Amino acid sequence: MLQIDTWKRVLIWATVLAGLMLAMPNAFYTRVETHNDAVRAIENGGAADGLAEQVAMWPEWLPSGLVNLGLDLRGGAHLLAEVQVEDVYRSRIRGMWPEIRDLLREERATIGTIRRQSGPDDQLRIRVSEADRVGEAAALVRGLARPVTSLSGSGSDDIEVSTDDDMVIVELSEAEKLATDDRTVRQALEIIRNRIDEVGTREPTIQRQGAERILIQVPGLGSAAELKRIIGTTAQLTFQPVVSRSADDDVRAGPGEEVLPGRGAERDMSYVLEQSPVVTGEDLVDAQPSFDENGRPAVTFRFDASGARRFGNYTADNIGNPFAIVLDGEVISAPTIQAHISGGSGIITGRFTVEESTELAVLLRAGALPAGLDFLEERTIGPELGADSIEAGKVATIVAFAAVLVFMLLSYGMFGLFANTALIINIGLIFGLLSMIGATLTLPGIAGIVLTVGMAVDANVLVFERIREELKTAKGPARAIELGYEKALSAIVDANITTFITAVILYAVGSGPVRGFAITLGLGIMTSVFTAIFVTRLIIVMWFERRRPKTLEV
């Protein structure tokens, strides 16, 4: 006897209803997208005119999740960037100098005076006045070495110390360079993601390619130039002591010093600064656009506990001395320290516009890129390509869908109509799941859906053919339907499990478009099995209970 418990029927229809409700916003894509953007703007503190009306375009009680359109469907910006890891070597070496200098000065009675010498960017060269004591100086510096924090560099030190006549030479070890390269690219990857998320773009693709490259794709963005403006600025903020300043462009720097140009109000000046900063942007915990006491746009900032302590100690010891605020290699302000600045907070002033101060705050808050980026490839994909792709995908899906519907109807009659109803539900469930997980739909993803349309009826074909076989043995309609589902179940499960395993492997080892295909294929397999085993069967049982046919035409 055909029998499905009431609670099972309720659960099946509830699942179908929930899936179709989740998919429904995609039928009103533009309206729901506008609603979501307005809600996000209000949550971020926006108060522009018309936001309330845009929020009201879609009821709050309805689901508002959408299937995000990928770069090949929506258009957008594509960049391939290479991280200049050598920049970090130079910064690391510069940062070691204050600690090494203080250590060797304590041993002045033994090794004599020390002086930093010019040399390659990735080396620190220190001349010792007592040349016969250079080995002792090198041994002291070696005591500052730390173990390399990586599996591949286990057992190695982070620095190598050598001597050359009266010179101590310090540089990063090869193991530390490899570990630094990996950390730098990982950090750049995360900071780029943070910066793009701050702007509010949808479903960007940000992934590592090779050892030192990062692929960035942002659907819906106007141009690659706009994307470069968002992420290309390193936004490296430092606070450095001023040695001297001059309007002469030919000013020279000594060892351990650097010459940087002014910016904005300071653009006519050149500054000689100590290379080793007192604090950097890495010590920042917050940065917000603001206004100074004269009502001009500015940026307020706040240091963490360690940065606040160093900043406070330096200002207490250097009252009356100038202090340079450096952003990306340019001095944006060089105020004189008037008093001890405690609390770890301050303000950056300059000839900013409101937009510039807001953008600078975003860049600083998202973190400083650890190294510069070299853009090897950049493309702007126009919306026309996206529209063509969507149209081609629609045509392919409609043709495949219509062909399957006609085939099932001609082959199995009334049962084919039931299978077609389940197939329509299946497509809705796929989009409902894609919306729920916030997946991005690309052209390969559409191919996965088209493939699912063809595969979705396989289970029904197996069941219907099995019912035909059972009817030939003179069994009654009810028993034939029951045996058809029972005996076809193992074949259905086996066939779909093998395909699902393939989808999982594609997702695990693939990237980008391959993953998009794997996601839609995997979800399609799950929904097609559900609709074939449960939904189609429930429809047939409800029809049979109502009609009680003496014979079946399958």
Summary of the structure (lengths in Angstrom):
residues: 554
radius of gyration: 33.3
end to end distance: 18.8
largest distance: 111.2
contacts: 1771
relative contact order: 0.11
helix: 55%
strand: 20%
